[in-house]
Amino acid sequence: MTDAKKNGLTYADAGVDIDAGNALVDRIKPAAAATKRSGVMEGLGGFGALFDLKAAGYSDPILVGATDGVGTKLRIAIDTGLYDTIGIDLVAMCVNDLVCQGAEPLFFLDYFATGKLDLDAATSIINGIAEGCKRSGCALIGGETAEMPGMYSEGDFDLAGFAVGAMERGTALPSGVQEGDVLLGLASDGVHSNGYSLVRRVVEHSGLSWDADAPFTDGSLGAALLAPTRLYVTQALAAVRAGGVHALAHITGGGLTENLPRVLPDGMGVRIDLDAWDLPPVFDWMADVGGIAQDEMLKTFNSGIGMVLVVDSARADELAKLLVDLGETVHRIGHVTNTEGVVYTGKLL
């Protein structure tokens, strides 16, 4: 067969634009470079990314890995075209988990998959990832952008994140949790990244559009519900290093009801005073519009508490002050008991 008889099909004709992918890498290199920290050995572009634990200051390290996504919160970002902060969510969902093990997040990799690459949207998303890394002292050292025509509807995309952290051997958390330990709850910045299938159902029930004024705050409803997940990493690590922290629980899917028992020894539980903090307006609005019961709120959403530190009662006041000085809003929400289960007193709604 001669060249003249060939159909001349290219990868671009099949829907994959390699040049656009290369252009995206060039665009995001400055943002990734701004996340560089001790231990990073290479920039973007290699087949793998190198990290030197000794250069990061560790002598006998244990590695800790975490992976996550942002669930159906992506649907709101796609439907509104607001992409600036969804990358922060992606990082937060991974690194906030790592710190609960007592680990310092060291580096992060992302996986971004779409049907057709939109350079502006992708740049905004990955710049958000870099911002999340920068805020948590974590280096963005690599990732994968996959253009997969036929797999995603027009405008759709998916995100996954992978974080690796380290700690010195013998310092893993939880450790030493005992009856009487105090629960210090750190305020959330809204819904964070869990429960969005229910959030979207509530919005549908309300009859409001994403660009309608938010009933519970300034700005549009879509923008308000895209408020990024709060990053607790540097603050939580400071508390751990100060001493007296026995455990940390990232309050994600499952809420307080299911996440706190994960850090407790067998036979122990917690007693939580729901009057210790005010329910943020976004949750109050959703509960009202959706007719959501208190128990359902507590096991689906963070309900205003994004991270809980389980601390020695003798150090609770000192640690609370340290966290406040670092910018956290701290609530003393309860204590550890010698009876299994989560017992609530007071009222959330």
N, C-alpha and C positions, 0 to 999 in steps of 0.2 A: 504494500500500500504506500503510495507517495504522500508526502507532506500535504499536498494540495487537497487530498481526499479526507484528511483528518478533520474532525469537527471543531478542533481548537478550544475545547472546554478547559476552563481553569478552576482552581479552587474558589476564586472569587465568584465565578458563575454559580457555583454550588452553594454560595451564601456565606463563605468564610473569607474574611479580609485580613490577611496576615499583616499587611501594611498598617492597618488600623491598630492592630495589637501592638506592633512595634512603636507606633506613635504614642499609644497609651503609656508604655514603659518609659518613654522619654519624658512624658508629662509628669509622671508621678515620682521620678527619681529625686527631685529636690525635696519633696515631702518625706520620702523614705529616708533620705540622708539626714534630715533634721531629727530623726529618732535615734540616731547612732548613739550607742553607749559603750562602756567598757566591756570588752569581750567580743565585740563584732569584728570579724576579720575580713569580710568581703562585702562589696556592694551588690546591687541587683544585677542580674544577667547571667549568672552561672547556672549549671545544672543542679546545683545544691548550694546551701548557704552554710558557712562555717562560723562556729562560735567557740571561743576559748574560755572555759570555765575558770581556769587559773587567773587569767587576766581580769576576770570579773570579780576576783577577790575570794574565791572559794578554795578551801584546802581539802575537805573531804565531803564533796557535795552528793546529795541525792537529787535526781531529776524528778520533776513532777510535770505531767502533761494534762492538758484540758482542751476539749473541742466543743463548739456550740454554734448555734445560728441565732437568728432573731425572730424566727417563726413568722406568723402571718402579719406581724407589724410591717413586713415588707410590702404587703398589699396596699397599705395606706401610703407608703412612700411612692409606690408605682402610680397609684391613682391620683395623687396630688402633684407628682413631679418634684417633691421636696426631698432631695437626696443628701443634704449636707451633713446630717447627724446619724444616719442609719449605720454608718461605719463605726461611730463611737459605740453604739449599742453592741455591735459585733465584738469589739475588743472587750468591752466591759463584761459581757456574759462569760467570757473565758477567763480573764485575769481576776475578776472578783471571786471566781471559784478557786483559782490557784492559791490566792492569799489565805483562803480558809484552811488550807493544808499547812500553813505557815511558810509558804514558799514565796520568794521574790520573783515576779515575772521577768524573764530575760529577753525572750524574743517571740515574735508573732509572725504567722503566715496566713494569708487569706486565699480563699477559693471563690472566684466570681464567675458565674456561668450565666449566659444569656443567649437568646436566639440570634440577635444581630447587635453587634457592639455599637453603642452610642458613646462616642468619645467624651462628650461633655458630661453625661450622666456618670459614666464610669470614673472619670477623673474626680468628680465631686465625691462619689462614694469612697474611693480609695484615699482621697485626701482626708476624709473623715476617719478612716481607719488609722491613718498616720497620726492624726490629732489625738485619737484615743490612746495610741501607743505612747505618744510623747507625754501625755498627762499621767500615765502610769509607769513611766520609767522603763518602758519596754521597747525594744528595737523591732521595727518592721524590716525583716531581712529577706523576704521572698513571698511568693504566692503564685497563683495560676489564674489566668484569664481564659475562659473557655467559651468560644463562640460556636454554638450548636444549633444551626437552623433545623427546624422541624421538631425540636425538643421543647421549645418555649414559645408561647404566643408573643405577638409583637409587643415590645415594651417590657415584657416580663424578664425577671432575672432572679437568681438565687445567690445567697451568700453563706459561706461557712468560714469559721475561724479556728485556728490551731495555735495554742500558746504553750510555751515550755518555760518552766521556772525551776529554781533550785533552792535548796536549803542545806545547811550543814547537818551531817548525820546526827541523829539524836534530838533534833529540834522539831519534829513533826507535831502538828496539831490534828485533832484534839488530844489533850494530855492533862491529866490531873483534875478533871471536872468532878466537883463534889457538891453534896447537899449544902445549900445556903449561898452558892455562887450567885452573883448578881447578873441580870441580863441588861446590857446596855444596848438599846436600839438606836441605830443611826437612821435619820429621816431619809426617805426616798425622794426622788425628783419626779414623782408621778408614777405612771403605770410600769415604767421600765420596759421589759421585753417579754412579758408573759401574760397569758390570758387574752390575747388579741382576737381570737376567734369569738370569744364572748363580747369583747369590746365592740367588734364590728357588728355583731348581732344587736347590741344595745343601740348603736348609732342608727342602724337600719330601722329599729323599732321607734326611734325618736323622730324619724322623718327628716332629719337634718342632712344637708350635704357637707362634704369635707370643707368647702370654702365658706360655710355659714359661720357666723360669730359663735365662738365657744361659749356655752352657757355658764361656765364655771371659772373663766379667766379671760384675759385680753387675747385678741388675735383670733385666727380661724380655728375651727374645730380640728381640722386635719393637722395643722401645725402644733396645736396643744397636745394632741395624742401622740405626736412624734417626738416629744421632749425626750432627750436621750437618757439612757440608763446612767445613773451616777457611778463614777469610778471611786472606789473606796481604798484602792491599793496602798498608796503612800501613807495615808492616815492610819489604816489598820496595821501596816507594818511598823509604824512608829509606836503604836500601842503595844504590839507584841514585843518589840525590842526593849520597851520600858519595863516589862515584866508584869506578871499577874494575869495575863490573858490565858485562859485554859482552852478556849474554843472559839471559832467564828462560824456563823451560818449565813450564807448568802440567801436572801429570801426571794426565791424565784418561783417557778411553777410549783404549786403545792402550798404556797404561802407560809405563814408561821406554823400552821398546823402540821405540815409534813416535813418542813426543813429543819426545824429545831431538834426533833428527835434524832436526826441523822448524826448529831455531834454528841449525843449523850450516851453514857455507859448503860448497859443492860440494867433494868431495875430502877432507873431514874427518870424523872419527868420534869416539867416546868409548870409554874403557875404564873399567868400573865394577866396584868391589870389593864383592861382595854380603856380605862379612863386616864391612863398615863400619857396619852397623846391624842391630838385632835385628828380625825380622819380628814385627809386632804379633800378639797372640793370636788376633784375629778371623780373620786370614788363615791362620794356622797351623791353626785349627779347620776352616776351609772346605777347605783343601788336603787335610786328613786325611779328612774326611767325604766329599768329592767325588772323592777320588783325583786331584786336579788336579796336573799336572806343573809343574815350575818354570818352564819356558818359557811355558806358558799363563798362569800367575800374573803373570809379568812383562809380558805383552802385553795383559792384561785389566784388571788392578787397579793401583792406585798402590803396593801392597805396602809401605806405610809411609812413602813419600816423596811428599808432595803438591805440592811446588814445588822446582825446581832452579835455582840461580843459577850461571851460568857467569862466573867472575871471574878477573881478572888474578892470577896466582900470587903476585905480590909484595904484593897487598892481601888475600889470602884469610884470613889470621889476623885481621886488623883487622875485616874485614867479618863474619866468623863471630862475633866478640865483640859487635859492634854488634847483630847479629840475636839473639844469646842475651840480651843486655840488654833487648831488646824483647819477650822472652817466647818466642822460638822455640827448638826443639830442633834443633840443626844437626849434620849428619854430613858429613864430607869423604868423598864417595863415589867420586871418580875424577878423571879429567882428559881433556882434548881431545887427540886424536891426529891424525896426518896421513894416516890410512887410513880410508876410509869404512866405516860400520857401527858397531854397538854390540857390544862385546866384554865378556862378563862373566867375572869370576874369582871364586873362592870359591863359597859355597853359600847360597841363600836358605832352602831347606827342609832 
